[in-house]
Amino acid sequence: MTVRLGDLIAVLEAAYPPALAESWDTGIGLTCGDPEADVTGVLLAVDLDLAVVAQAEELGAQLVLTHHPLLFRPVQSVAVDTPKGALLHRMIGSGIAHYAAHTNADKAVGGVNDVLAALLGLTQVRPLVPDPPDALPAGHPQAGRTGTGRVGELPEPCTLAELTERVAKLLPPTTSGVRSAGDADRVVRALALCGGAGDSELDSAIAVGADAYLTSDLRHHVVQEHLATPGAPAVVEVAHWAGEWPWLAAAACLLTGAVADGTLAGSVTTTVSALRTDPWTVHRPSGQTPEGF
């Protein structure tokens, strides 16, 4: 027995309420597809690109669930000779729907940041920046527990160098790897984190007294000025894709669990894509003078 797409969406939106999304976040929810359509297979990925769509076709999946929206930035055309238009035409022609859970999945209980905190073994986990009390209706099971980023305690104190090594081993491989800013011997007990681009919460990491802050997409001057602030936490930067990829397995378990407990009537197969959609492909350490330079 198949599962109705609309019922899958209901499970996703109960776990990752759209009301939690940032006001600037666009393109979340159903991009294309018929809520009345039957779904037997779901492919989960961080990004939607041609390789992911091809994988969905190969698997026979009728839904691709991604973290990043396809239409995050406004477009004026989805003609087939545009990159995003080509994706949409191909998916519609193949009977593949697309759904995105973005900042709502970042903030939700059990979402991107909670999964990343659990992967790192953090305890006493709480939102780095709690949502206002009215972010969700009173009585909602997640009310008062959601927010941007997370902060918690490491299982055992370690140095920044040791933390960097641990993070590099736990996250999926990327070309850029993991790099840190700060004293390599600094002892880290409290770790703040924000999956994805989190430079906007550097001050929040200072405010909660974190010893280190893990996030992505940081800029030179921003980090330099941050570290000049007395008491500022060290910074650990991971690839954007790598920091968000662990959530996919949790989202897959959410869907299969809904089938197992009878929330969804029918059966569905979930597949977490191992395709690396991180855009960086080549890395070389600097410091060696090229011949003729």
Salt bridges, closest charged atoms under 4 A:
ASP7 OD1 - ARG4 NH1 3.00
GLU22 OE2 - LYS107 NZ 3.52
ASP25 OD1 - HIS102 ND1 2.85
GLU36 OE2 - ARG4 NH2 2.86
ASP47 OD1 - HIS68 ND1 2.51
GLU57 OE1 - ARG90 NH2 2.78
ASP106 OD1 - HIS67 NE2 3.16
ASP114 OD1 - ARG150 NE 2.73
ASP131 OD1 - LYS107 NZ 3.12
GLU165 OE2 - LYS169 NZ 3.98
ASP199 OD2 - ARG219 NH2 2.95
ASP217 OD2 - HIS240 ND1 2.67
GLU237 OE1 - ARG179 NE 2.54
GLU244 OE2 - HIS67 NE2 3.31
GLU244 OE1 - HIS68 NE2 2.76
GLU244 OE1 - HIS240 NE2 3.22
